[in-house]
């Protein structure tokens, strides 16, 4: 049986993870979460240490890649 939990986005695009989901994933304040996409679906899971290491490594390599006046102009209307 599928259960649904609903949360509303704030003006800052933040959402509260419902208690039922937090308990199921064992989430506690300060934990990191991972959003995975596959076949048009989004999956949420508690981040493992390797997920945080990978995300940090990718973030550092892309930090300057899309940070130019040309990029600012290209994406200004998004």
Chimera marker file (.cmm) of the C-alpha trace (Angstrom):
<marker_set name="trace">
<marker id="1" x="0.000" y="0.000" z="0.000" r="1" g="1" b="0" radius="0.5"/>
<marker id="2" x="1.250" y="3.457" z="-0.882" r="1" g="1" b="0" radius="0.5"/>
<marker id="3" x="1.054" y="6.199" z="1.736" r="1" g="1" b="0" radius="0.5"/>
<marker id="4" x="1.123" y="9.871" z="0.889" r="1" g="1" b="0" radius="0.5"/>
<marker id="5" x="2.619" y="12.705" z="2.879" r="1" g="1" b="0" radius="0.5"/>
<marker id="6" x="2.211" y="16.279" z="1.728" r="1" g="1" b="0" radius="0.5"/>
<marker id="7" x="4.316" y="19.351" z="2.449" r="1" g="1" b="0" radius="0.5"/>
<marker id="8" x="4.014" y="22.910" z="1.151" r="1" g="1" b="0" radius="0.5"/>
<marker id="9" x="6.926" y="24.957" z="-0.262" r="1" g="1" b="0" radius="0.5"/>
<marker id="10" x="7.755" y="28.245" z="1.409" r="1" g="1" b="0" radius="0.5"/>
<marker id="11" x="8.651" y="31.362" z="-0.558" r="1" g="1" b="0" radius="0.5"/>
<marker id="12" x="12.290" y="30.250" z="-0.228" r="1" g="1" b="0" radius="0.5"/>
<marker id="13" x="11.451" y="26.863" z="-1.849" r="1" g="1" b="0" radius="0.5"/>
<marker id="14" x="11.873" y="25.075" z="1.479" r="1" g="1" b="0" radius="0.5"/>
<marker id="15" x="9.627" y="22.272" z="2.664" r="1" g="1" b="0" radius="0.5"/>
<marker id="16" x="9.204" y="20.422" z="5.927" r="1" g="1" b="0" radius="0.5"/>
<marker id="17" x="9.777" y="16.689" z="5.694" r="1" g="1" b="0" radius="0.5"/>
<marker id="18" x="6.712" y="15.112" z="7.293" r="1" g="1" b="0" radius="0.5"/>
<marker id="19" x="7.258" y="13.291" z="10.606" r="1" g="1" b="0" radius="0.5"/>
<marker id="20" x="6.258" y="9.928" z="9.125" r="1" g="1" b="0" radius="0.5"/>
<marker id="21" x="8.960" y="10.258" z="6.443" r="1" g="1" b="0" radius="0.5"/>
<marker id="22" x="11.595" y="11.490" z="8.918" r="1" g="1" b="0" radius="0.5"/>
<marker id="23" x="10.928" y="8.500" z="11.163" r="1" g="1" b="0" radius="0.5"/>
<marker id="24" x="11.009" y="6.046" z="8.243" r="1" g="1" b="0" radius="0.5"/>
<marker id="25" x="14.387" y="7.425" z="7.066" r="1" g="1" b="0" radius="0.5"/>
<marker id="26" x="15.792" y="7.865" z="10.577" r="1" g="1" b="0" radius="0.5"/>
<marker id="27" x="16.375" y="11.581" z="9.964" r="1" g="1" b="0" radius="0.5"/>
<marker id="28" x="17.443" y="13.878" z="12.774" r="1" g="1" b="0" radius="0.5"/>
<marker id="29" x="18.177" y="17.633" z="12.837" r="1" g="1" b="0" radius="0.5"/>
<marker id="30" x="21.453" y="18.326" z="11.032" r="1" g="1" b="0" radius="0.5"/>
<marker id="31" x="21.276" y="15.227" z="8.805" r="1" g="1" b="0" radius="0.5"/>
<marker id="32" x="21.805" y="15.643" z="5.080" r="1" g="1" b="0" radius="0.5"/>
<marker id="33" x="19.411" y="14.228" z="2.519" r="1" g="1" b="0" radius="0.5"/>
<marker id="34" x="19.891" y="13.183" z="-1.090" r="1" g="1" b="0" radius="0.5"/>
<marker id="35" x="17.434" y="13.679" z="-3.947" r="1" g="1" b="0" radius="0.5"/>
<marker id="36" x="17.841" y="11.106" z="-6.712" r="1" g="1" b="0" radius="0.5"/>
<marker id="37" x="16.004" y="11.145" z="-10.028" r="1" g="1" b="0" radius="0.5"/>
<marker id="38" x="15.225" y="8.086" z="-12.117" r="1" g="1" b="0" radius="0.5"/>
<marker id="39" x="12.667" y="7.488" z="-14.841" r="1" g="1" b="0" radius="0.5"/>
<marker id="40" x="10.733" y="10.658" z="-14.020" r="1" g="1" b="0" radius="0.5"/>
<marker id="41" x="10.567" y="9.926" z="-10.288" r="1" g="1" b="0" radius="0.5"/>
<marker id="42" x="12.312" y="11.685" z="-7.413" r="1" g="1" b="0" radius="0.5"/>
<marker id="43" x="13.630" y="9.631" z="-4.515" r="1" g="1" b="0" radius="0.5"/>
<marker id="44" x="14.607" y="11.019" z="-1.125" r="1" g="1" b="0" radius="0.5"/>
<marker id="45" x="17.036" y="9.248" z="1.163" r="1" g="1" b="0" radius="0.5"/>
<marker id="46" x="19.286" y="9.980" z="4.091" r="1" g="1" b="0" radius="0.5"/>
<marker id="47" x="22.735" y="10.966" z="2.811" r="1" g="1" b="0" radius="0.5"/>
<marker id="48" x="25.559" y="8.591" z="3.558" r="1" g="1" b="0" radius="0.5"/>
<marker id="49" x="29.073" y="9.947" z="4.176" r="1" g="1" b="0" radius="0.5"/>
<marker id="50" x="30.089" y="9.040" z="0.597" r="1" g="1" b="0" radius="0.5"/>
<marker id="51" x="27.150" y="11.083" z="-0.776" r="1" g="1" b="0" radius="0.5"/>
<marker id="52" x="28.396" y="14.195" z="1.055" r="1" g="1" b="0" radius="0.5"/>
<marker id="53" x="31.984" y="13.647" z="-0.112" r="1" g="1" b="0" radius="0.5"/>
<marker id="54" x="30.877" y="13.244" z="-3.737" r="1" g="1" b="0" radius="0.5"/>
<marker id="55" x="28.603" y="16.291" z="-3.604" r="1" g="1" b="0" radius="0.5"/>
<marker id="56" x="31.403" y="18.414" z="-2.119" r="1" g="1" b="0" radius="0.5"/>
<marker id="57" x="33.866" y="17.279" z="-4.779" r="1" g="1" b="0" radius="0.5"/>
<marker id="58" x="31.463" y="18.016" z="-7.636" r="1" g="1" b="0" radius="0.5"/>
<marker id="59" x="30.476" y="21.377" z="-6.171" r="1" g="1" b="0" radius="0.5"/>
<marker id="60" x="34.093" y="22.499" z="-5.965" r="1" g="1" b="0" radius="0.5"/>
<marker id="61" x="34.790" y="21.575" z="-9.601" r="1" g="1" b="0" radius="0.5"/>
<marker id="62" x="31.721" y="23.437" z="-10.859" r="1" g="1" b="0" radius="0.5"/>
<marker id="63" x="31.997" y="26.528" z="-8.661" r="1" g="1" b="0" radius="0.5"/>
<marker id="64" x="33.913" y="28.560" z="-11.252" r="1" g="1" b="0" radius="0.5"/>
<marker id="65" x="32.666" y="26.766" z="-14.336" r="1" g="1" b="0" radius="0.5"/>
<marker id="66" x="29.378" y="28.676" z="-14.560" r="1" g="1" b="0" radius="0.5"/>
<marker id="67" x="30.412" y="31.876" z="-12.879" r="1" g="1" b="0" radius="0.5"/>
<marker id="68" x="31.028" y="34.518" z="-15.511" r="1" g="1" b="0" radius="0.5"/>
<marker id="69" x="29.385" y="37.649" z="-16.880" r="1" g="1" b="0" radius="0.5"/>
<marker id="70" x="28.424" y="35.634" z="-19.972" r="1" g="1" b="0" radius="0.5"/>
<marker id="71" x="26.651" y="33.052" z="-17.809" r="1" g="1" b="0" radius="0.5"/>
<marker id="72" x="24.914" y="35.764" z="-15.760" r="1" g="1" b="0" radius="0.5"/>
<marker id="73" x="23.537" y="37.258" z="-18.978" r="1" g="1" b="0" radius="0.5"/>
<marker id="74" x="22.539" y="33.885" z="-20.435" r="1" g="1" b="0" radius="0.5"/>
<marker id="75" x="20.613" y="32.829" z="-17.325" r="1" g="1" b="0" radius="0.5"/>
<marker id="76" x="19.315" y="36.223" z="-16.169" r="1" g="1" b="0" radius="0.5"/>
<marker id="77" x="15.716" y="35.483" z="-17.151" r="1" g="1" b="0" radius="0.5"/>
<marker id="78" x="15.473" y="32.115" z="-15.369" r="1" g="1" b="0" radius="0.5"/>
<link id1="1" id2="2" r="1" g="1" b="0" radius="0.2"/>
<link id1="2" id2="3" r="1" g="1" b="0" radius="0.2"/>
<link id1="3" id2="4" r="1" g="1" b="0" radius="0.2"/>
<link id1="4" id2="5" r="1" g="1" b="0" radius="0.2"/>
<link id1="5" id2="6" r="1" g="1" b="0" radius="0.2"/>
<link id1="6" id2="7" r="1" g="1" b="0" radius="0.2"/>
<link id1="7" id2="8" r="1" g="1" b="0" radius="0.2"/>
<link id1="8" id2="9" r="1" g="1" b="0" radius="0.2"/>
<link id1="9" id2="10" r="1" g="1" b="0" radius="0.2"/>
<link id1="10" id2="11" r="1" g="1" b="0" radius="0.2"/>
<link id1="11" id2="12" r="1" g="1" b="0" radius="0.2"/>
<link id1="12" id2="13" r="1" g="1" b="0" radius="0.2"/>
<link id1="13" id2="14" r="1" g="1" b="0" radius="0.2"/>
<link id1="14" id2="15" r="1" g="1" b="0" radius="0.2"/>
<link id1="15" id2="16" r="1" g="1" b="0" radius="0.2"/>
<link id1="16" id2="17" r="1" g="1" b="0" radius="0.2"/>
<link id1="17" id2="18" r="1" g="1" b="0" radius="0.2"/>
<link id1="18" id2="19" r="1" g="1" b="0" radius="0.2"/>
<link id1="19" id2="20" r="1" g="1" b="0" radius="0.2"/>
<link id1="20" id2="21" r="1" g="1" b="0" radius="0.2"/>
<link id1="21" id2="22" r="1" g="1" b="0" radius="0.2"/>
<link id1="22" id2="23" r="1" g="1" b="0" radius="0.2"/>
<link id1="23" id2="24" r="1" g="1" b="0" radius="0.2"/>
<link id1="24" id2="25" r="1" g="1" b="0" radius="0.2"/>
<link id1="25" id2="26" r="1" g="1" b="0" radius="0.2"/>
<link id1="26" id2="27" r="1" g="1" b="0" radius="0.2"/>
<link id1="27" id2="28" r="1" g="1" b="0" radius="0.2"/>
<link id1="28" id2="29" r="1" g="1" b="0" radius="0.2"/>
<link id1="29" id2="30" r="1" g="1" b="0" radius="0.2"/>
<link id1="30" id2="31" r="1" g="1" b="0" radius="0.2"/>
<link id1="31" id2="32" r="1" g="1" b="0" radius="0.2"/>
<link id1="32" id2="33" r="1" g="1" b="0" radius="0.2"/>
<link id1="33" id2="34" r="1" g="1" b="0" radius="0.2"/>
<link id1="34" id2="35" r="1" g="1" b="0" radius="0.2"/>
<link id1="35" id2="36" r="1" g="1" b="0" radius="0.2"/>
<link id1="36" id2="37" r="1" g="1" b="0" radius="0.2"/>
<link id1="37" id2="38" r="1" g="1" b="0" radius="0.2"/>
<link id1="38" id2="39" r="1" g="1" b="0" radius="0.2"/>
<link id1="39" id2="40" r="1" g="1" b="0" radius="0.2"/>
<link id1="40" id2="41" r="1" g="1" b="0" radius="0.2"/>
<link id1="41" id2="42" r="1" g="1" b="0" radius="0.2"/>
<link id1="42" id2="43" r="1" g="1" b="0" radius="0.2"/>
<link id1="43" id2="44" r="1" g="1" b="0" radius="0.2"/>
<link id1="44" id2="45" r="1" g="1" b="0" radius="0.2"/>
<link id1="45" id2="46" r="1" g="1" b="0" radius="0.2"/>
<link id1="46" id2="47" r="1" g="1" b="0" radius="0.2"/>
<link id1="47" id2="48" r="1" g="1" b="0" radius="0.2"/>
<link id1="48" id2="49" r="1" g="1" b="0" radius="0.2"/>
<link id1="49" id2="50" r="1" g="1" b="0" radius="0.2"/>
<link id1="50" id2="51" r="1" g="1" b="0" radius="0.2"/>
<link id1="51" id2="52" r="1" g="1" b="0" radius="0.2"/>
<link id1="52" id2="53" r="1" g="1" b="0" radius="0.2"/>
<link id1="53" id2="54" r="1" g="1" b="0" radius="0.2"/>
<link id1="54" id2="55" r="1" g="1" b="0" radius="0.2"/>
<link id1="55" id2="56" r="1" g="1" b="0" radius="0.2"/>
<link id1="56" id2="57" r="1" g="1" b="0" radius="0.2"/>
<link id1="57" id2="58" r="1" g="1" b="0" radius="0.2"/>
<link id1="58" id2="59" r="1" g="1" b="0" radius="0.2"/>
<link id1="59" id2="60" r="1" g="1" b="0" radius="0.2"/>
<link id1="60" id2="61" r="1" g="1" b="0" radius="0.2"/>
<link id1="61" id2="62" r="1" g="1" b="0" radius="0.2"/>
<link id1="62" id2="63" r="1" g="1" b="0" radius="0.2"/>
<link id1="63" id2="64" r="1" g="1" b="0" radius="0.2"/>
<link id1="64" id2="65" r="1" g="1" b="0" radius="0.2"/>
<link id1="65" id2="66" r="1" g="1" b="0" radius="0.2"/>
<link id1="66" id2="67" r="1" g="1" b="0" radius="0.2"/>
<link id1="67" id2="68" r="1" g="1" b="0" radius="0.2"/>
<link id1="68" id2="69" r="1" g="1" b="0" radius="0.2"/>
<link id1="69" id2="70" r="1" g="1" b="0" radius="0.2"/>
<link id1="70" id2="71" r="1" g="1" b="0" radius="0.2"/>
<link id1="71" id2="72" r="1" g="1" b="0" radius="0.2"/>
<link id1="72" id2="73" r="1" g="1" b="0" radius="0.2"/>
<link id1="73" id2="74" r="1" g="1" b="0" radius="0.2"/>
<link id1="74" id2="75" r="1" g="1" b="0" radius="0.2"/>
<link id1="75" id2="76" r="1" g="1" b="0" radius="0.2"/>
<link id1="76" id2="77" r="1" g="1" b="0" radius="0.2"/>
<link id1="77" id2="78" r="1" g="1" b="0" radius="0.2"/>
</marker_set>
